[in-house]
């Protein structure tokens, strides 16, 4: 049983128990906890799914074009600059038979990519709702899983047969650096064009949903605490 479902069930049981037993404190604590947990669960759900009549829901699949553009810019501006290609080709490791960009990918800081994702969410219509559940700090736990998955995806692209064949062919041509940049850009763009909103949603959902589940837990805990204070206050 996942954390979100367990939290909602516990809060619901407390609410029903308080109502049936006519226990005002238990009922109030359960009701506030259920309210906090359901609100946070709905906020997480709305990141990935379009909910009828709720403006701003489904922001991640709706903005998948922005993600694709950000990934392409990242690879072309950080990995495949003229300086990096020239440095790579000027060493023995730049031989066509030993092309391996994994060490370069491992050293690249993908924090800007994660920050771009956070900015997209904050600047979307979902931003105010995200602020209600803790703002950008609430999604910081997904930073490392996001960077890890991004590096794996970039490594898979750079290690594909088509990618390596292209580099080997271009090494033998005049003006190879400029041509290589253009060809690599085309390959990246074509690969990114194969992505669909559903696939983008599934990739991001797999990376962060586990960690965002704690928002539901804490929503239930803080909601219950507020409910307890409210119930005790009413008793005075």
C-alpha positions as CSV (number, residue, x, y, z in Angstrom):
1,X,0.0,0.0,0.0
2,X,1.6,3.3,-1.0
3,X,2.0,6.3,1.3
4,X,-0.7,8.4,-0.2
5,X,-3.4,5.8,0.0
6,X,-2.4,4.8,3.5
7,X,-2.5,8.4,4.7
8,X,-6.0,9.0,3.2
9,X,-7.4,5.8,4.6
10,X,-6.1,6.5,8.1
11,X,-7.5,10.1,8.0
12,X,-10.9,8.8,6.7
13,X,-11.1,6.1,9.4
14,X,-10.4,8.8,12.1
15,X,-13.1,11.0,10.6
16,X,-15.7,8.3,10.5
17,X,-14.8,7.0,13.9
18,X,-15.1,10.4,15.4
19,X,-18.5,10.9,13.7
20,X,-19.9,7.5,14.8
21,X,-18.5,7.8,18.4
22,X,-19.6,11.4,18.6
23,X,-16.0,12.4,19.5
24,X,-15.5,16.0,18.4
25,X,-11.7,16.0,18.8
26,X,-11.2,12.8,16.8
27,X,-13.7,13.9,14.2
28,X,-12.0,17.3,13.7
29,X,-8.5,15.8,13.6
30,X,-9.5,13.2,11.0
31,X,-11.4,15.8,8.9
32,X,-8.5,18.3,8.8
33,X,-6.0,15.5,8.1
34,X,-8.2,14.1,5.3
35,X,-8.5,17.6,3.9
36,X,-4.8,18.2,3.9
37,X,-3.9,14.7,2.5
38,X,-6.6,14.9,-0.3
39,X,-5.5,18.4,-1.3
40,X,-1.9,17.4,-1.6
41,X,-2.8,14.2,-3.5
42,X,-4.9,16.2,-5.9
43,X,-2.0,18.7,-6.5
44,X,0.4,15.8,-7.3
45,X,-2.2,14.2,-9.6
46,X,-2.8,17.5,-11.4
47,X,0.9,17.7,-12.3
48,X,0.5,14.7,-14.6
49,X,-3.2,14.4,-15.4
50,X,-5.7,16.8,-17.0
51,X,-8.6,17.2,-14.6
52,X,-11.9,18.5,-16.2
53,X,-12.8,22.0,-15.0
54,X,-9.6,22.5,-13.1
55,X,-7.5,25.0,-15.0
56,X,-3.7,24.4,-14.9
57,X,-3.9,20.6,-14.4
58,X,-1.8,18.3,-16.6
59,X,1.0,20.9,-16.8
60,X,3.8,18.4,-17.4
61,X,2.4,16.7,-20.6
62,X,1.0,20.1,-21.7
63,X,4.5,21.7,-21.6
64,X,6.4,18.7,-23.1
65,X,7.6,20.9,-26.0
66,X,9.4,23.1,-23.5
67,X,11.1,20.1,-22.0
68,X,12.3,18.9,-25.5
69,X,13.7,22.3,-26.3
70,X,15.5,22.5,-23.0
71,X,17.1,19.1,-23.5
72,X,18.2,20.0,-27.0
73,X,19.7,23.3,-25.8
74,X,21.5,21.5,-22.9
75,X,23.2,19.0,-25.2
76,X,24.2,21.4,-27.9
77,X,25.4,24.2,-25.5
78,X,27.0,22.0,-22.9
79,X,28.2,18.8,-24.7
80,X,28.7,19.5,-28.4
81,X,30.3,23.0,-28.4
82,X,33.1,23.6,-30.9
83,X,35.6,23.9,-28.1
84,X,34.6,20.5,-26.7
85,X,34.6,18.7,-30.0
86,X,38.0,20.2,-31.0
87,X,39.5,19.2,-27.6
88,X,38.1,15.7,-28.0
89,X,39.4,15.3,-31.6
90,X,42.9,16.6,-30.7
91,X,43.6,13.7,-28.3
92,X,44.1,10.0,-28.9
93,X,40.8,9.2,-27.4
94,X,39.1,11.0,-30.2
95,X,39.9,8.2,-32.7
96,X,36.8,6.9,-34.5
97,X,37.2,3.5,-33.0
98,X,37.1,4.7,-29.4
99,X,34.3,7.2,-29.2
100,X,32.8,7.2,-25.7
101,X,31.1,10.3,-24.2
102,X,30.1,8.6,-21.0
103,X,32.9,10.3,-18.9
104,X,31.9,13.7,-20.3
105,X,28.3,13.1,-19.5
106,X,29.1,12.0,-15.9
107,X,31.0,15.2,-15.3
108,X,28.4,17.6,-16.6
109,X,26.3,19.4,-14.0
110,X,22.6,18.8,-14.9
111,X,21.3,21.0,-12.1
112,X,20.3,23.8,-14.6
113,X,18.1,21.2,-16.4
114,X,16.3,20.5,-13.1
115,X,16.1,24.2,-12.3
116,X,14.4,24.7,-15.7
117,X,11.9,22.0,-14.9
118,X,11.1,23.7,-11.6
119,X,10.8,27.1,-13.3
120,X,8.4,25.7,-15.9
121,X,6.2,24.4,-13.2
122,X,6.3,27.6,-11.1
123,X,5.6,29.8,-14.1
124,X,2.7,27.7,-15.2
125,X,-0.9,28.1,-14.0
126,X,0.0,25.3,-11.6
127,X,2.4,27.6,-9.7
128,X,-0.1,28.9,-7.1
129,X,-1.2,25.4,-6.2
130,X,2.4,24.3,-5.9
131,X,3.0,27.2,-3.5
132,X,0.2,26.0,-1.3
133,X,2.0,22.7,-0.7
134,X,5.4,24.2,0.0
135,X,6.6,25.7,-3.3
136,X,9.7,24.7,-5.1
137,X,11.2,23.3,-1.9
138,X,8.6,20.6,-1.9
139,X,10.0,19.1,-5.1
140,X,13.7,19.4,-4.2
141,X,13.8,15.6,-3.2
142,X,13.4,14.7,-6.8
143,X,16.6,16.5,-7.9
144,X,19.0,13.7,-7.7
145,X,16.7,11.0,-9.3
146,X,16.0,13.5,-12.1
147,X,19.7,14.1,-12.7
148,X,20.5,10.4,-12.6
149,X,17.7,9.5,-15.1
150,X,18.7,12.4,-17.4
151,X,22.3,11.2,-17.5
152,X,21.2,7.7,-18.4
153,X,19.0,9.0,-21.2
154,X,21.8,11.1,-22.6
155,X,24.2,8.2,-22.4
156,X,21.8,6.0,-24.3
157,X,21.5,8.6,-27.1
158,X,25.3,9.1,-27.3
159,X,26.0,5.3,-27.4
160,X,23.5,4.5,-30.1
161,X,24.9,2.9,-33.3
162,X,23.5,5.7,-35.5
163,X,25.2,8.4,-33.3
164,X,28.6,6.7,-33.3
165,X,28.5,5.9,-37.1
166,X,27.8,9.6,-37.7
167,X,30.8,10.7,-35.7
168,X,33.1,8.3,-37.4
169,X,32.0,9.4,-40.9
170,X,32.3,13.1,-40.0
171,X,35.8,12.7,-38.6
172,X,37.0,12.0,-42.2
173,X,35.4,15.1,-43.7
174,X,36.6,18.7,-44.2
175,X,35.2,21.2,-41.7
176,X,34.2,18.3,-39.6
177,X,33.6,20.2,-36.4
178,X,30.9,22.5,-38.0
179,X,29.4,19.6,-39.9
180,X,29.4,17.4,-36.8
181,X,27.6,20.0,-34.8
182,X,24.9,20.3,-37.4
183,X,24.5,16.5,-37.8
184,X,24.4,15.8,-34.1
185,X,21.8,18.6,-33.7
186,X,19.7,16.9,-36.3
187,X,19.9,13.5,-34.6
188,X,19.0,14.9,-31.3
189,X,16.1,16.8,-32.7
190,X,14.8,13.7,-34.6
191,X,15.1,11.6,-31.4
192,X,13.4,14.2,-29.3
193,X,10.6,14.5,-31.9
194,X,9.9,10.8,-31.2
195,X,8.9,11.7,-27.7
196,X,5.2,12.1,-27.0
197,X,3.4,14.0,-24.2
198,X,2.5,10.6,-22.7
199,X,6.1,9.4,-22.7
200,X,7.4,12.6,-21.2
201,X,4.8,12.3,-18.5
202,X,5.7,8.7,-17.7
203,X,9.5,9.5,-17.6
204,X,9.1,12.4,-15.2
205,X,6.3,10.6,-13.2
206,X,8.6,7.6,-12.6
207,X,11.4,9.9,-11.3
208,X,9.5,12.0,-8.9
209,X,6.1,10.5,-7.9
210,X,7.7,8.3,-5.2
211,X,9.2,11.3,-3.5
212,X,6.1,13.6,-4.0
213,X,4.1,11.0,-2.1
214,X,5.5,12.4,1.1
215,X,3.6,15.6,0.4
216,X,0.4,13.7,1.0
217,X,1.8,12.2,4.2
218,X,2.8,15.6,5.6
219,X,-0.4,17.2,4.4
220,X,-2.3,14.6,6.5
221,X,0.0,15.1,9.6
222,X,-0.1,18.9,9.5
223,X,-3.8,18.9,8.7
224,X,-4.4,16.7,11.7
225,X,-2.3,18.9,14.0
226,X,-4.3,22.0,12.9
227,X,-7.5,20.1,13.5
228,X,-6.4,19.1,17.0
229,X,-5.6,22.7,17.8
230,X,-9.0,23.8,16.4
231,X,-10.9,21.1,18.4
232,X,-9.1,21.9,21.6
233,X,-9.7,25.6,21.1
234,X,-13.4,25.1,20.7
235,X,-13.5,23.2,23.9
236,X,-12.4,26.2,26.0
